[in-house]
């Protein structure tokens, strides 16, 4: 018997209408049988609504089966006498660490679980020390969790579970909200717990690169197990995974694209190292030895410094010709002039979130805003539409100081629209249509004009007509984001700001939202500011990157320019897209490739030049 075993597990829940009346039954998990052995590292993949999280909550006895059974270390989750033993043996780590951390000091938070279990005080502190050392957080034991980065908070949350000495840890999208460095920290900690402490790890994720070191992968679809196997077996089935709203690691996808173009490469490539090694062998065998059949590689391009608002806004955007031409003819839409912001100014809790930001934003730009957790990104974007007033400097929209006396900031927000990370935080009306009408009505438009704008906005985000009059809270995550975007578009903004719009979405949902935003930008020539922790998404869509670090604007330039400085980005807790590292490795292996390439398509074409 395994540490976790499910037999014909099914779970149903009742869907209710806005009046609380039953309106249908949803079968979220449907006949799932799996056996997880002690010490395994298991990954569970699937699109939004596939049943992954519902399955995970059964392992921790948060939910109970409608049909079938779940056993954890031989204990049936239906038996109430085993409840606390099950939760001690199968610890749960959620997506947002803030929902799991309750202590004012790190070591107190980590000790909360053992204390609730009745562990003697002396043993509690031993467990706390042990757990924090395992997770690399012992030096932070006396810190307030509120002062930690997202990755550090998540490691504290994991330490709190580890201190309970579980045999199994279930991690439900633990890196969805983290920057690249934070994601790396958490996955490294999970692998260490598995390999060193022999803790069984069950990881649910939408990041395919986090899966490659798992022992086995289960792919869910419509509540059922659709695929299972090793990572190599699963990731060879690229078209099947795409049909299930998933993707594959970038090295796997690049090798797939090269195979389609006729290059004989193995199907089971998972890592950068494997791809570079395979290319070196195949290209040499075909006579494409390093140093031949290619022109000189491009020299490294330097990103524009963030310290000059005039130069920083218009430089280095070779992919955005029309926007660059506009910037030469038209003044910027937004200017931040020596902007600084300090939270709790002149108190013991004072934190300087922004420091001397100089920035100009022009019509039609597609800007990516990146930075580690706590770098100042969200504080910065809230200055753009006047939600926060700077403690130093000024913000100008179309030449006017938005904080001067008499300026109508309420009207400004119809020109500079902000879509928050969690759309449920800005959806509130009874129906989708009413929600999208709210903004135009608030601008003073008539009911007829507001409804016309709402209809146009909902059609532009491609929301099906049959969803116009349902509750926005009955929609999927991707649909909610479309409604939130439509609510802003209905006000016909000049600038659309999206704060992590794809967080928590499956790969296909992510691409649908970003493709939608790009098409809206191209069609309407609105300016888009995309805040994202995904370097791959930024590389694929934007033409200008702003990089924040510790409240300062450190880099401002094109993706090629910014991602060409990988070492500096890594020092800031960021990284370049995975494909950029592949091209850099090929360059160091002697192949005359451009090392500043940032997308799969560019890499494919560059490699085929001399293949």
Secondary structure, DSSP 8 states (H G I E B T S, - for coil): --SEEEEEEEEEEEEE-TTS-EEEEEEEEEEEEEEE-TT-EEEEEE-TTSSHHHHHHHHTTSS--SEEEEEETTEETT-GGGHHHHHHHEEEE-S-GGGT---SSHHHHHHHHHHHTT--HHHHHHHHHHHHHHTT-GGGTTS-GGGS-HHHHHHHHHHHHHTTT-SEEEEESTTTT--HHHHHHHHHHHHHHHHHS--EEEEE-S-GGGSTT-SEEEEEETTEEEEEE-HHHHHT-HHHHHHTT----HHHHHHHHHHHTT----TT--SHHHHHHHHHHHHHHTT--TTSSS---------B-TT-HHHHHHSS-TT-HHHHHHHHHS--SEEEEEEEEEETTTSTT-EEEEEEEEEEE-TT-EEEEEE-TTSSHHHHHHHHTTSS--SEEEEEETTEETTSTT--HHHHHHHEEEE-SSGGGT--SSSHHHHHHHHHHHTT--HHHHHHHHHHHHHHTT--GGGTTS-GGGS-HHHHHHHHHHHHHTT--SEEEEESTTTT--HHHHHHHHHHHHHHHHHH--EEEEE-S-HHHHHHH-SEEEEEETTEEEEEE-HHHHHT-HHHHHHTT----HHHHHHHHHHHTT----TT--SHHHHHHHHHT--
